[in-house]
Amino acid sequence: MTVRVHGTCAPGFEGVRAEFERSFAERDELGAAVAATVGGELVVDLWGGDADRTGTRPWERDTLVNVYSTTKGMTSLCAHLLVDRGELDLDAPVARYWPEFADAGKADIPVRWLLSHRAGLIAPGEPMAPGAVYDWEKVTEALAATRPWWRPGAAQGYHAVTFGFLVGEVVRRITGVSLGTFLRTEVTGPLGADVHVGTQESEHGRCADMAPPLSREAPPSSTPPSPASSRTVFGDVPRPPVTGLSDHPMAPAILALQYLPLGDVNAAAYRCAEIPAANGHATARGIAAVYAELACGRLLSSGAVERLRTCQSDGDEPDLVLRTGTSLADTWPWGLGYMLNQYGQAGPNPRAFGHGGAGGSYAFADPENGVSYAYTMNRMGAGTSGEDLRSVHLVGALYEGLRERGPVHGR
């Protein structure tokens, strides 16, 4: 069945539309959107497909969708705004802003280790009940009481869910408002960018439903999964609890993904909650608009942009969590809250930076070329870090179009 693609592409970027159409025809796309800017000009703004698995709701121009960890780029931006304003010191102890955080041997952990996934707090000390992730106070109190799962600073491990609570609580302690409120009042509201952390119920009617990969869809009569394991984007992993990282080869993933279960991501409770590492709801156009500010030298100082994309990892250091869940190489370079472009997911410029989300969503800024990009979708695919082939082909076509305009900085 041919899916009609809506929206516009500037001259020279027709290849992006062709790849977007090909994703529906050949790559199991259900509903999706892609947007890109060059020099602040919106050169790609496309959407198409269905907003639900039954095909009863078309994906519209203003359809919102859960972008999972692509949210982290927005959360990190809030912290960097405070750094730019002199209200947050990356090298100060987290406990300066959040005194309770000093418990359990964490008094000296600096703020930068929260942003670079080095704090050793990939999970609370004990598994939390389903639904606890919607209770901000309960989660932050649990994290403040948790002893790190490894010596802070000695290793990096993706704080898949806890990242947003850790960084978000620092933002809340400084500003007096929640991360979602700060993002709305200081960034997305002034820009008119359709990006939400804590999506109001009045907006739920335009939220797309997330759908599993076709290979995982099953008829209602199928046998339920074994209670001894849980299927995630990282595969089948044993259920908690674990007592340490050496308990099982997948122990870091168990901790990062299952100690704070997200629950039903299509439910109103999930959409309304603030989970700033994982439950942003946005349009591709909205995310691209935010990254366009960073690509064009606005919103943050030039020093802040250089700082956030400076590698915080130790040489060819692996990520304890991502090495079990991504098809990319074992080594993983982290900036301050952003994924760096070591593997070319964000085009040819190694200085581009952004963040991906479970299932395939991805967004980035490329300041040297003045480019911003965002891809959102509801059919979960094989990607957490921009390596989903749907996005890879779109990014490739975007830069082919850019080369038609002139030289492109990068590899």
N, C-alpha and C positions, 0 to 999 in steps of 0.2 A: 504494500500500500504506500502510495506517495504521500508524504507529509508536506503540507504547505508551510513554507518559511516566511515569516513576516519581518518587516523592518527594512533598514537601509544600510548600504555600504557606499562609502565615498569612492569615486573613480580610482581604479588601481587596486582596490581591495576586494574585488569580486571573487577572488580565490577563497576568501574566508567564507563567503556564502556557499560556495561549492563544497567546501569541506564540511560545513555545518549540515548541509543537505545530505551529504554522504554519511554522516553519523546516524541519521535516521534510517537511511537505506541499508547500511552495512554494519553499523556498530551498536545496534540495539538501543539507540536513544529512545527515550519515552517522551520527556518534555525537557526543554533546555533553553538557555539564553546565553548570548555572548556579546560583550561590548568591549570596545577599545578606543582609546584616544591617542592622538599625536599632537603634541604642542597644545594640549588642552582642547583640541577639536575632536568631537565625537565622530570617528570615521567608520566604526562598525557598531550597529545596534540591531541585533537579530534575536528573534525568539520563534518558537514553534513547538508543535507536539501537544501532548496532553498533560494536564496538571494532576491527574489521578490514574490509577491502574485500570479503571473500567472504561476510560475514554469518554466520560460524560462531561468533563470540564476541559476546555481548551486552555492551553498556556497563553496568557494574554500579555500585553505590553507591561503591565504592572504586577504580574504574578511574583509573589515572594516565595522563597524556598529556603529550607534549612541548609546552611552551607558548612555545617560541622566546624572543623578547625580552621577554615578560612576566616572564621571569626577572630582568631588570635591576632591577625594583622591589625584589626580595628582596636582590640584590647591593648596591644602593644603601643599603638599610636597614642592612646590616652596617657600612658606612662611617659612617653617621650615629650608630649606637650608639657607635662608638669616639670620634666627635667629642663626643658627650654626656658620655662618661666622661673626657674630657680627654686621651685617648691619641692623638688625631689632630687636627691643625690644618689646616683647609681652605686657609689662605693660606700654609702652609709649602711649600717646594719638595718635590716628590715625592722628590727625591734625599736628603732628610733621612732618609727611611725605607727607601729603596731606592737605595743609593749608585751602583750601576752605571747607573741611569737617567740620570745626568748626562751620559753620553756623547752625542756627535753634536749638541751645541748645546742640550741639554735641561735644563741645570743649574737654570734659573730657573722652569721650569714648575710652577705651584702645583697642589696636589691638586684644588682646585675645578675646574680646567680638564679634569681627567680626568672628573669627574662631569657637566660641562656640555658635553662633546663639543667642546672648543676646543683640545685638545692637538695636533691635526694628525697623530695617529697612527692613522688609520683602517685601516692595514695595515702589516705589516712591510716592510722595504725591498725585499725580493725575494719572489716567490711561494713559498709553502711547499708541500711535497709533500702529496698526500692522506694523511691519517692523522697528520700532524704536529700537528694541533689537539688530539690526545689526549695530547700530551707537554708538560706544563706548563712544565718547565724549558726545553725547546727554544723554545717560543713566547715566554716572558718574556725569555729571553736575546736573541732576535731583536729584540724590541721595544725592549729597552734599547739595542741597537746602532743603531737606526733613526733617521735624520734626519727630522724632521717633514715632512710633505707640503705644509704651508703654515706661515707664520709663526704660532707658537702664540699664541692669544688674538685673532688678527686675524679669524678666521672660525669658524663652527661647522659641523661635519659629523658625521653620525651614525656613531659607532664601533660598527658593527653587531656585530662579533665581538670586536674587540680590547678593548672596554670592560670585559668581565669579567676578562680577564687583567690589565689595567692596575689596576683597582680591587682585584681579588682579590689581586694580588701585594702591594699596599700593606697590605691586611688581613693577609696571611700574614706579612709582615715584622714587623708590630706584635705579632700574637698568637702566632705560631709554629705556627699550624694553617691548613689550607686554608680557602678561602671556604666550601665546602660543609660542612665540619666545624663552622666557627664558626656558620653559619646554623642547623645542626641543634642544637648544644648551647646556643646563646644565645637562639634564637627559636622555631623550629618544634617542637623537642622539648618544651620547657616548655609550649607552647600545645597540644600534641597535633595540630599542623597537618600535614597530609599533603603536604608540599612537599619536594622533594629536588633538590640539585645534586650530581651524582655518585650515581646511583641504584644501590643494591646489587643484585647479580644475583638475589638471592632475591626481589626485588620485580618482576622483569621480566615475570612471568606475568600481572600485572594491568596492564601497560602497553598502551594502545591503539596501533595502527599508524597512522601518518600516511598520508593519501591525498591525491592531487592534486585540483584542481578537476575537475568532470566534463568540462569543455571540453578538458582536457589528458590525460584518460585515453585510452589507445590500446591496440589489440589487440597481442598479442605479435609479430605479423608486420609491424607498421608499420615504416617506415623510421626508423632512429635519427637523432637530431639531428646537424646538421653540427658537426664538431669546431671550426669557426671561431666558433661562438657557444655560449652557454649559457643555458638557460631558467631564470629565477628568478622570484620574486614581483615583481621589478622589470621583468620582460619579457626579451626577447632582448638580451643584451649581449655584445660581443666578449670573447674570452678574454684574460687577461694574457699577457705583461707590458705595462705602460704605463710611461712614464718620468716623467710628470707629469700634473697635473690638466688641462692644456690639450691633451693628446693626442687626446681624444675627448669628445664631450658627456656620455658615460656613464662617463668615467674615474673619478669618485669612487665610483660604484656598483661598477665593476670592482674597484677596490682594496678597498672595504669588504666585498664579498661573495665574491670569488674568490681573494684572496691567502692566505686561511686557509679552504680548503674544508671544509665540515662532514662530507661523506661521507654514508653511508647512515644517516639519522636513525632507522631502525627496527632498527638493528643493536645488538647487545649492547655493542660497544666504544663506540659513541656514548652509550648510556644510562649506562654506568659512568663515563665521563670527566667531569671538571669543566670545563665551558665556561660560566662564570657569566653570560655575556651572552645565551646562546642555548639551553641544553639543560636547563633546569629541567623536572622531571616532577612533576605535581601533580594534585590534585583541585581543582575549583572551590571546594569547601567549605574546603579547606585554605588557598588563597590568600585567600579572603574573610575567614577567621579572622585572618590576619596583618594585613590592611588594617583590620579592625575595631578592632584595638588602636590604630592610628593615628587612626582616625575618632573614637575615644572617649577620646583623651587618655592612653592608656597606652603603655608600651614606650619612647616617646621623650618628652622634655620638650616643653612647648608652644613654647619657643623653637626647638627643633630642627625641629618641624613647620613653623613659619613660615619657617625658613631654607631647608628643602628645596623649598618651593613658591614661593620668590621667583625671579622670572624672571632668568636669567643672560644672556639674549640681548640684542643691541643693537638696540632699536627693532623695526622691521619686517624683521629680518634673515632671509634664507633659510637653510635647511640645505642644504649642498652635496650631500649624499647623498639626503636625503628628498625634495627637490624633483624628483628623477627617479623616485621610487618610490611616491608616495602621491597619492591623488586630492584631498587637501586643498590649501589655498592654499600659495603659495610661502613665505610667512613662517612661521616656526616658533619658538614660545617654549619654551625648555628651562628647567626648574628644575635642582636639583642631583641629577641621576640620575633625574628623573621628567618625564614629559610633563605639561604644563599643559593646562588645559581651555578653551583659546581658542575651539575650534570646537564645544563642547557635546557631545562624545562621552561625557562623564561626567555628563550631566544638566545641570540649569539653574544650578548653582553654579559661577561662574568660578574659585573657589578650590579646587575639587576637583583631585586629582592622582593619577596612576597610571602605568601603562605597558601598551602593547599589544605583540603579537607577530605575526610574519609569519603570514599565513593567517587571522587573525581573533581569536585569543584576546585578552582584555583584562581589566584589573582596576584598581580605583581606590578611594580613600578620599575621603569628603566630610565633613570634620569638622563643618562648620556644621549639617548635617542629621543627623549621626551615622550615616551610611550607608557600608557597604562593599559591593563587588560584584566578582564574578569570573565570567567565561565562558570555558570551555575546549571545544575541539572537535578532531576529527581530519580533517575535510574542509577542505583549504586553500581559503580564499576570497580576496576582494579587499580585504584590509585589513592594515595594519601598525600602525595608531595609534588603534584604536577605532572606525574608520569603517565596518567591515564591517556590512552591513545586519542581519545576524542579531543582532549585539550592539546596534546602534542601537535596534531595536524592543524588545529586552528591557529596555534602560535606560529607554526611554520609558514602558513599562508599569510598571516599578518605581516611577518617580516619580509616575505617575498614582495608584498605590496609596498612596504616601506622602501625597499631597494629600488623600486621604480621611481621614487621621488629623489633618490640620491644616495650617497654613501651611508652605510650603517656602521655604527661603532660596535666592535666586538670581534669575536673569533673569525 
